[in-house]
Amino acid sequence: MTRVDAADVISDLSEVLYTSDQIAARVAELAVRIDADYAGRDILLVGVLNGAIMVVSDLQRAMKSHVEMDWMAISSYGSGTQSSGVVRILKDLGVDIEGRHVLVVEDIIDTGLTLSYLISNLTSRKPASLEIMTMFRKPGALRMEVPVKYVGFDIPNKFVVGYGLDYASRYRNLRDLAVLAPHVYS
């Protein structure tokens, strides 16, 4: 099997929120906006591992601008379905961002706690600009407001998998975004 669609794991899902085609179309729209906003400037895309791998990959291929990429791994999740609120940097950037135009690319913003920490950390490194793009955002779960310039989709406060988002290291390669059925994680 070369790709995983919702039909391949349908018994593990309670509903599909967005199909791979809908996600691809939205990524393309965001790429056009980002290209326009950063016209004439070099962009450093900072992907937040592991979930943002799909987003960064698709976004940079949809963009016309030349971009540089780097990665950070931060964690506030265990193997459960709720954010722990404790943030740890597992992998830091390999480049200096001082004076650079940085676009942080997230897979999902849930409580906002992890992203708030990341914004504070990166701001202290004196980038020329710092903006946030997320593919998915859960407004109903936010515990801390964070300034997000580019949002793919606002989604309900449910546990979702697919398009880079996992549960216990599974479902990341699901091309759609779907709600994980409670019987899988309870």
Salt bridges, closest charged atoms under 4 A:
ASP5 OD2 - ARG3 NE 3.08
ASP5 OD1 - ARG175 NE 3.20
GLU15 OE2 - LYS158 NZ 2.94
GLU29 OE1 - ARG26 NH1 2.79
ASP37 OD2 - LYS149 NZ 3.78
ASP58 OD1 - ARG61 NH2 2.37
GLU68 OE1 - ARG100 NH2 2.68
ASP70 OD1 - LYS91 NZ 3.82
ASP92 OD1 - ARG125 NH2 2.91
ASP110 OD2 - LYS138 NZ 3.70
ASP154 OD1 - ARG137 NE 2.67
ASP166 OD1 - ARG172 NH2 3.11
